[in-house]
Amino acid sequence: MFKKILVANRGEIAVRIIRCCREMGIKTVAVYAEEDRDALHTQLADEVVCVGKGDVRNSYLNIPNIISAARITGAEAVHPGYGFLSENASFARTLEDCGIVFIGPKADIIDRMGDKSNARQAMMQAGVPVVPGSKEEIESVEKGIEIAEEIGFPVLIKASSGGGGRGMRIANAKEEFKDAYHAAKSEAEIAFGNGGVYVEKFVNRPRHIEVQILADAYGNVVHLGERDCSLQRRNQKVLEEAPASCLSDEQRASLHHEAVKAASSVGYQNAGTLEFIFDGEKFYFIEMNTRVQVEHPVSEIVSSVDIIAWQIRIAAGERLTFTQEDICIRGHAIECRINAENPKLNFMPSPGTIETLHLPGGYGVRLDGAIYQGIVIPSRFDSMLAKVIVHGNDRQEAIKRMQRALAEFIIEGIETNIEFQLKLVTNPDFIENKIHTGWIGEQNWSE
């Protein structure tokens, strides 16, 4: 097992990894941007190293500085969390060249599956159903329009790298394609350092269902059930739950089979997620996330498996100590993402100082966050402050518990989306499970 791990991230995921390492008896090194000098992850880690200031490219995306931090502190491994360098094959490969373990899949697997265009090709070869679209990255507007006309508008233009809804645009007609194409490429370049995009058919009003898998280096692959991530705003997930209550037992079994088959077909190792859209009858693979995801806690809660801990164990060469038959999904979990943003001003980011803070608690409530009273929320990083996760015996109990937890959550000094999340979980459509990926955008939230 590793003695020291460098955490190449910030915010709640950095705190989550550091806490997990402490429980496992592993020392941690936190890297930080100058603006994050007083962030919680820097206070919890055993050692800290500043890797730059200003734009994320000078800090959390600064590969030479992060690798130097690992070498000078003697870290044996790097955990990238999610976002930033978590799906950067060049980063993983450089670490390996330096004799440092990347806690995630091998670089060639990231190249193949972390890149959405390559992943589509791999899944088609494996016989996993995919959404109709381009087989590779689109190099020009003209080529993109040609493919879009072949599969039929509307189409979705998506970044080949990264995730989190960034680098995605819908073109409803030929006249919209050019602007959508350039907007997607520009956003992808800024967010991920890779402006590659591909095109796929836009499926109207689907569910977004994903399967969490764990795979070791010995050919063992298991799933931890599925998550319903259909509540999205501008392609960004807002609320996630597990399991997906919209599925029949037969559909669920089929979905799990396809996900495990997909991971096994490429020799995947470590934690990963297979994402599908579901039109009510059929599943279509859309992408694989070769990393831990923001919504991983709901899968941990219903499966009783610590995904972060197993990421570390697998990277250290350990074998999974359980089989699929050992995993039992219990109850229902819901996660709400709490962001520093103002829903009344089109969700404009709201940086500033948290002056008053009261965190929710009680039976069945978990909070993953990196906030404290007096912390300054910077303007240049992601706006997520925390995640509220609840567990109930069934979906209705989990909803009631989330309603109670959000009502207790108080943050003053900055604007947040807590009230917006409370509106979501008290909405009759959500309670009755009548939602889809475009549902939020169809509602009038000014009332």
C-alpha positions in Angstrom: 0.0 0.0 0.0 1.1 3.6 -0.6 2.6 5.6 2.2 2.0 9.0 0.7 -0.4 10.3 -2.0 -0.6 13.7 -3.7 -4.1 15.0 -4.2 -4.2 16.9 -7.5 -7.5 18.7 -7.0 -9.4 21.1 -4.8 -12.8 21.5 -3.1 -14.9 18.8 -1.7 -13.3 15.9 -3.7 -9.9 16.9 -2.4 -11.2 16.8 1.1 -13.0 13.5 0.5 -9.7 11.9 -0.8 -7.7 13.3 2.1 -10.1 12.0 4.7 -10.2 8.6 3.0 -6.4 8.4 3.0 -6.2 9.3 6.7 -8.5 6.4 7.5 -6.3 4.1 5.5 -3.1 5.4 7.3 -1.8 7.1 4.2 -0.1 10.6 4.3 -1.3 13.2 1.9 0.1 16.2 0.0 -2.3 18.9 -1.1 -1.5 21.1 -4.1 -3.2 24.5 -4.3 -3.5 27.6 -6.3 -2.5 30.8 -4.5 -6.2 31.8 -4.3 -6.9 28.6 -2.4 -4.2 29.1 0.3 -6.9 29.0 3.1 -9.0 26.2 1.5 -10.1 23.3 3.7 -8.1 20.7 1.8 -4.8 22.6 2.5 -5.6 22.5 6.2 -6.4 18.8 6.4 -3.5 17.5 4.4 -0.1 16.5 6.0 1.8 18.6 3.5 0.9 21.4 1.1 2.6 22.8 -2.1 1.5 25.8 -4.1 1.5 25.0 -7.8 0.7 28.5 -9.2 -1.8 31.4 -9.2 -4.4 32.8 -11.5 -5.9 30.8 -14.2 -6.3 27.0 -13.6 -3.8 26.4 -16.4 -1.1 27.9 -14.2 -2.1 25.8 -11.2 -4.4 22.8 -11.2 -3.7 22.1 -14.8 0.0 22.8 -14.5 1.5 19.3 -15.1 5.2 20.2 -14.6 4.5 21.9 -11.3 2.2 19.1 -10.0 4.7 16.4 -10.9 7.5 18.4 -9.3 5.3 18.7 -6.1 5.0 14.9 -6.1 8.7 14.3 -6.6 9.9 16.8 -4.0 7.5 15.5 -1.3 8.1 11.8 -2.1 4.5 11.0 -3.0 4.3 7.5 -4.5 0.9 8.2 -6.2 -1.3 11.0 -7.4 -5.1 11.0 -7.1 -6.6 13.3 -9.6 -10.2 13.3 -8.3 -12.5 14.5 -11.1 -12.2 17.4 -13.6 -8.9 19.1 -14.1 -6.3 16.3 -15.0 -8.4 13.3 -14.1 -8.9 12.2 -17.7 -5.6 13.5 -19.2 -3.7 10.6 -20.6 -0.6 12.7 -21.1 -0.5 13.4 -17.4 -1.0 9.7 -16.5 1.7 8.7 -18.9 4.2 11.3 -17.6 3.6 10.2 -14.0 4.2 6.6 -15.0 7.5 7.7 -16.7 8.5 9.3 -13.5 7.8 6.2 -11.5 4.7 7.7 -9.8 1.3 5.8 -9.8 -1.7 7.5 -11.4 -4.8 6.5 -9.3 -7.0 5.7 -12.2 -6.9 3.6 -15.4 -3.8 3.3 -17.5 -3.0 6.0 -20.0 -3.9 4.0 -23.0 -7.3 3.2 -21.6 -7.9 6.9 -20.9 -6.9 7.6 -24.6 -9.4 5.0 -25.7 -12.3 5.5 -23.3 -11.8 9.0 -21.8 -12.0 10.4 -25.3 -15.7 10.2 -26.2 -15.1 9.7 -29.9 -12.7 6.8 -29.3 -15.0 5.3 -26.7 -17.9 5.3 -29.2 -15.8 3.3 -31.6 -14.7 0.8 -28.9 -18.3 0.3 -27.8 -19.5 -0.3 -31.4 -16.8 -3.0 -31.7 -17.9 -4.6 -28.4 -21.5 -4.7 -29.6 -22.7 -2.2 -27.0 -25.6 0.0 -28.4 -24.6 3.6 -29.1 -26.4 6.7 -30.2 -26.2 7.3 -34.0 -23.4 9.8 -34.8 -19.9 10.4 -36.1 -17.4 7.6 -35.7 -14.5 10.1 -35.0 -13.8 13.7 -34.2 -15.3 16.3 -36.6 -12.6 18.4 -38.2 -14.7 21.0 -39.9 -18.2 22.6 -39.9 -18.9 21.2 -43.4 -18.1 17.6 -42.3 -20.2 18.1 -39.2 -23.2 19.3 -41.2 -22.8 16.4 -43.6 -23.1 13.9 -40.8 -25.9 15.8 -39.0 -28.0 15.8 -42.2 -27.3 12.0 -42.6 -28.5 11.1 -39.0 -31.1 13.9 -38.9 -31.4 17.1 -36.8 -31.5 17.9 -34.0 -27.9 16.9 -33.1 -25.7 17.2 -30.1 -22.1 18.5 -30.6 -20.0 17.2 -27.7 -16.4 17.6 -26.5 -14.3 14.5 -27.0 -12.5 15.1 -23.7 -13.6 16.0 -20.2 -17.2 16.0 -18.9 -19.5 17.9 -16.6 -21.6 19.1 -19.4 -18.9 21.4 -20.8 -18.3 21.6 -24.5 -21.8 20.6 -25.4 -24.2 22.4 -27.8 -27.5 21.4 -29.5 -28.0 22.3 -33.2 -31.7 22.0 -34.1 -31.1 22.9 -37.8 -28.4 23.4 -40.3 -28.4 27.1 -39.8 -27.5 26.7 -36.1 -24.7 24.2 -36.6 -21.8 26.5 -37.3 -22.2 28.7 -34.2 -22.9 25.6 -32.0 -19.8 23.9 -33.4 -17.5 26.8 -32.7 -19.0 27.4 -29.2 -18.5 23.7 -28.2 -14.9 23.6 -29.5 -14.0 26.9 -27.7 -15.6 25.8 -24.4 -13.9 22.4 -24.7 -10.5 24.0 -25.3 -10.8 26.2 -22.3 -12.1 23.6 -20.0 -10.0 20.6 -21.0 -7.2 21.8 -23.2 -8.6 19.8 -26.1 -11.0 21.4 -28.6 -12.0 18.1 -30.3 -15.7 17.5 -30.7 -18.0 14.8 -32.3 -21.6 14.8 -33.3 -24.4 12.5 -32.3 -28.2 12.3 -32.7 -30.0 14.3 -30.0 -32.6 12.1 -28.3 -35.5 14.2 -27.0 -36.6 14.0 -23.4 -34.5 10.9 -22.4 -33.4 9.7 -19.0 -29.6 9.9 -18.2 -28.7 6.6 -16.5 -25.2 5.6 -15.6 -23.6 2.5 -14.1 -20.7 2.6 -11.6 -18.1 -0.1 -12.0 -14.9 -1.2 -10.3 -12.3 -3.3 -12.0 -9.0 -4.7 -10.8 -5.9 -5.7 -12.6 -6.8 -9.4 -12.5 -9.9 -9.3 -14.7 -12.5 -8.9 -12.0 -15.2 -6.4 -12.9 -18.2 -5.6 -10.8 -21.0 -2.9 -10.9 -22.4 -1.0 -8.0 -25.8 -0.5 -9.5 -27.0 2.4 -11.5 -27.7 6.1 -10.9 -30.4 8.3 -12.4 -28.8 11.7 -13.4 -31.7 13.1 -15.4 -32.1 16.3 -13.5 -29.8 18.6 -15.5 -29.5 22.3 -16.3 -27.7 23.2 -19.5 -26.2 19.7 -19.6 -24.9 20.0 -16.0 -26.1 17.5 -13.5 -28.0 19.1 -10.6 -29.4 16.2 -8.6 -28.6 12.4 -8.8 -30.2 9.4 -7.2 -29.7 5.7 -6.9 -31.1 3.3 -7.9 -33.0 4.5 -11.0 -36.7 4.0 -10.2 -37.8 4.3 -13.8 -36.4 0.8 -14.8 -38.0 -2.6 -14.7 -36.0 -5.5 -13.3 -35.4 -6.7 -16.8 -34.1 -3.4 -18.1 -31.9 -3.0 -15.0 -30.3 -6.4 -15.5 -29.7 -5.7 -19.2 -28.2 -2.3 -18.4 -25.8 -3.8 -15.8 -24.8 -6.5 -18.3 -24.0 -4.0 -21.0 -21.9 -1.9 -18.6 -19.8 -4.8 -17.3 -19.4 -6.1 -20.9 -18.2 -2.6 -22.0 -15.6 -2.3 -19.2 -14.4 -5.9 -19.7 -14.1 -5.5 -23.5 -11.4 -2.8 -23.1 -9.5 -4.3 -20.1 -10.6 -1.5 -17.9 -9.0 -1.1 -14.4 -10.0 1.1 -11.4 -13.3 3.0 -10.9 -15.3 4.1 -13.9 -18.8 5.0 -15.1 -20.6 3.9 -18.2 -23.2 6.5 -19.2 -26.3 5.8 -21.2 -29.4 7.6 -22.3 -32.7 5.8 -22.0 -35.7 6.6 -24.1 -38.1 4.5 -22.0 -37.4 1.3 -23.9 -33.8 1.2 -25.2 -30.4 2.2 -23.8 -27.7 3.9 -25.8 -24.1 4.3 -24.7 -23.0 7.9 -24.8 -19.7 8.0 -22.9 -17.4 6.5 -20.3 -16.0 8.6 -17.4 -12.6 7.1 -16.6 -12.5 8.6 -13.1 -14.5 9.0 -10.0 -17.6 11.2 -10.5 -19.2 14.0 -8.5 -22.2 11.7 -7.8 -20.3 8.7 -6.6 -21.6 9.0 -3.0 -25.1 7.8 -3.9 -23.6 4.6 -5.2 -21.4 4.2 -2.1 -24.4 4.6 0.2 -26.7 2.1 -1.5 -23.9 -0.5 -2.1 -21.9 0.0 1.1 -18.7 0.1 -1.0 -16.1 2.9 -0.5 -15.3 3.8 -4.1 -12.4 6.2 -3.2 -10.7 3.6 -1.0 -11.0 0.9 -3.7 -9.6 3.3 -6.3 -6.5 3.5 -4.1 -6.3 -0.2 -3.4 -6.7 -1.2 -7.0 -4.0 1.3 -8.0 -1.7 -0.3 -5.4 -2.2 -3.7 -7.1 -4.8 -5.2 -4.8 -7.4 -7.6 -5.9 -11.2 -7.0 -5.3 -12.1 -8.9 -2.2 -15.8 -9.3 -3.2 -17.8 -10.5 -6.2 -20.9 -9.3 -7.8 -23.0 -11.7 -5.7 -21.7 -10.0 -2.6 -23.0 -6.6 -3.6 -26.5 -5.8 -2.4 -28.2 -2.5 -3.3 -30.2 -1.3 -0.2 -32.6 1.6 -0.1 -32.5 4.8 -2.0 -30.0 7.7 -2.0 -30.3 11.2 -3.4 -27.6 13.8 -3.9 -28.1 17.6 -4.3 -25.2 19.7 -5.5 -24.9 23.0 -3.6 -23.3 25.8 -5.7 -22.3 29.4 -5.1 -24.7 30.8 -7.7 -27.7 33.0 -7.9 -30.7 31.2 -9.5 -32.6 34.5 -9.7 -29.9 36.0 -11.9 -29.7 33.1 -14.4 -27.4 31.1 -12.0 -24.7 33.7 -12.1 -21.7 32.7 -9.9 -21.7 34.3 -6.5 -18.1 34.4 -5.0 -17.4 36.0 -1.7 -17.1 35.2 2.0 -19.3 32.8 3.8 -20.4 34.8 6.9 -22.9 32.4 8.4 -23.0 28.6 8.0 -25.2 25.9 9.4 -24.8 22.4 8.0 -27.6 19.8 7.9 -27.2 16.5 9.8 -29.2 13.8 11.5 -30.0 10.2 10.6 -29.4 9.3 7.0 -27.7 12.6 6.0 -24.2 12.9 4.7 -22.5 16.1 3.6 -19.4 16.2 1.4 -18.0 19.7 1.3 -15.0 22.0 1.7 -16.6 25.0 3.3 -16.4 26.7 6.7 -17.6 29.9 8.2 -15.2 32.7 7.1 -13.9 31.0 4.0 -13.6 33.1 0.8 -15.1 31.5 -2.2 -12.9 32.5 -5.2 -14.4 33.6 -8.5 -12.1 31.7 -10.9 -12.9 28.1 -9.9 -16.0 25.8 -10.1 -18.9 27.1 -8.1 -19.7 23.8 -6.3 -19.6 24.3 -2.5 -20.9 21.0 -1.1 -23.1 17.9 -1.8 -25.9 16.9 0.4 -26.5 13.2 0.3 -29.4 11.3 2.0 -30.4 7.7 2.3 -33.8 6.2 2.9 -35.5 2.9 2.9 -37.2 3.9 -0.4 -37.4 6.8 -2.7 -40.2 8.6 -0.9 -38.4 8.4 2.4 -35.2 9.7 0.8 -37.1 12.6 -0.7 -38.6 13.6 2.6 -35.2 13.4 4.2 -33.6 15.6 1.5 -36.4 18.2 2.0 -35.6 18.3 5.7 -31.9 18.5 5.1 -32.1 21.3 2.6 -34.4 23.3 4.9 -31.7 23.1 7.6 -28.9 24.2 5.3 -28.0 27.9 5.9 -25.3 29.8 4.0 -25.2 33.6 4.3 -22.7 36.0 2.7 -23.0 34.6 -0.8 -25.9 33.4 -2.9 -26.5 29.7 -3.3 -28.9 27.3 -5.1 -30.2 25.7 -1.8 -33.7 27.2 -2.3 -33.7 26.1 -5.9 -32.8 22.5 -4.9 -35.6 22.6 -2.3 -38.0 23.6 -5.1 -36.8 20.7 -7.1 -37.4 18.1 -4.4 -40.8 19.4 -3.5 -42.0 19.6 -7.1 -44.9 17.1 -7.8 -43.2 16.0 -11.1 -40.0 15.1 -9.2 -41.9 13.3 -6.4 -43.9 11.3 -9.0 -40.7 10.6 -11.0 -42.0 12.4 -14.2 -38.7 13.9 -15.2 -36.2 13.8 -18.1 -32.9 15.6 -19.0 -34.7 18.7 -20.4 -37.3 18.9 -17.6 -35.6 21.7 -15.6 -35.4 23.9 -18.7 -39.1 23.5 -19.4 -40.2 24.8 -16.0 -40.9 28.4 -14.9 -38.7 28.9 -11.8 -39.6 32.6 -11.3 -42.8 31.7 -9.6 
